[in-house]
Amino acid sequence: MEASVGGKAYAICNVGGQLHALDGICPHAGGPLGEGMLSGTTLMCPWHCYEFDVTTGENLDNPFMKVEKFPVKVEDGEIFIEVG
């Protein structure tokens, strides 16, 4: 799922009932990660199939290529992302 806060995109992923929030822009070519396919803890960018672990933000092929991960919580049915 993709969310926008203050003009910035975030990818929200539900893995077994636990939510993870990542920067929604792929560092490779700017693809929309929130529109990617989630399989287990792996989120795949829809543009060029770069894969990221939603629990760490690390690219599966290159751990030095990361997307920022943000704390996320649910209160009264609403999702909150701590963006700093």
Summary of the structure (lengths in Angstrom):
residues: 84
radius of gyration: 11.8
end to end distance: 20.8
largest distance: 37.6
contacts: 247
relative contact order: 0.23
helix: 4%
strand: 50%
